[in-house]
Amino acid sequence: MYNLMILAQTLTSLFNVASCLFSASREPVGSAVFFATLVYFTSILIELGVVCWFGGEITTASEDIMFALYEVDWFSASQRFKHSLILTMCRMQRPIYLSIGKFFPLTLSAMVSVCKASFSYYTVFRRTDE
């Protein structure tokens, strides 16, 4: 469920950033519309950055779980607990991550990809405007 919401948010941010760049490039630099567009552009990037940052933090924390499980006092534990611990450690060899519509992981590199794609769309908008 969240995969689709994150996908929708990412795609919306992508097109909003491209349209903000396009509208800001058409306004004079000192105008109020230029600064309002710049503020909106910044807020979109901050929103996307926060989501991508915490998505990366979830992935990083999930990678540390396997090592934390090993440091548990498992020597004196029951056989059942040891078996469960080994199964959990095997499962944690693949990191947990949030994804953008099951296409790619939600990390800061995803934000960079969105910014690159936004700039590409901005250049398309500029070409069609000329």
N, C-alpha and C positions, 0 to 999 in steps of 0.2 A: 504494500500500500504506500509506504513512504518512498519507494523507488520512483513511482509515478509522480508523486508530489515534488520530489527533488528534481526530477526531469523537467517538469513543467516550470518550476522556479528557475532552473538553469537556462532553459530556452527563453523564458521571458526576460531574464537578465541579459542574455546574449543580444536579443533584439533591442532592448531598452538602451544598452550601452551603445550599440551601433547608431540608433536614432538620436541619442544625446550627442554623440560625436558629430553627426551630420548636422543637427540643428545648431550646435554651438559653432560649427565652422561657417555657417551662413550669417551669423550675427557679428556685429562689430565687437571688438574685444572689451571695450569699457561699458557695454550696455547692461541693463538690469536683466534682460532675458539671457544674456551670455552667462552671467553669474548664477542665475537661478538654474540654468541647465547644468552648469558646472557642479553646483551643490547636489542636484539630483543624481548626476553621474557619480559623484563621490559616494553618495549614500547607497547606490546600487552596488558599487564595488565593495563597500564595507559589509553590506549584507551578505553578498556572495562569499566574501573573504572569511567572515565568521563561520558560515556553514562549512566551507571547505577546510578551515583550520580545525574545527572540532571533529570533522570527519577523519582528518589525518590523525588527530589525537586518539580517537577510538582505535584506529588501526595500530598505532604505536603501543597503546596500552594492551591491546590483545596479544601483541608479540611478546610482551613482558610476562604474561600470565604463565606460560610454560616454565619459565625460569623460577617464578615465584612458587609454582607448585612443587618444583624439585626441592626448594628450600624448606618445605614443610617437614615436620618431624615424622617421617614416614617409616623409620626403622622400627619403631615400637608399635606401629599400627597393625590392625588386623589384615588378614589376607584379602578380604573383600574390599577394604579401603585401598590397599595397594593396587589391586586390579582396577578399581575405578580411577585411581590416580593415573595409572599408565594409559588407560583409554582416553582420559581427558587430555593428557600430554600429547598423545598421538593426534587427537583432534585439533589441538591448538598449534600444530605445526603449520597449518594454513591460517593466516591471520583473518580476523573478522574485519569486515569493512562495509561501510555504507556505499551504495552504488547509485549512479545517476541512471535510472531506468534500466539497470542491469547491463549498461554499456561499458562503463569504466568506473573505477573507484573514485569516491569523493575525497580528493586530497587537494593540496595547494597546486599540484601540477595540473589538475583539472581546471582550476581557476585560471591558470596561465593559458590553457587551451581555449577556454571560453573567451578570454581577452583577445587572443590571436584571431579567433573566428569572428569576434565582434569587429575588429579592425578590418578584416577582410570584407565583411558586409558593408562597413562604412565606405570602403573604397569602391565597392559596387554601387552604392547609393550615389557617391560623388560622380562616377562615370556616367550613370544614367541621367544625372541632373545636368551634365554639361552638354 
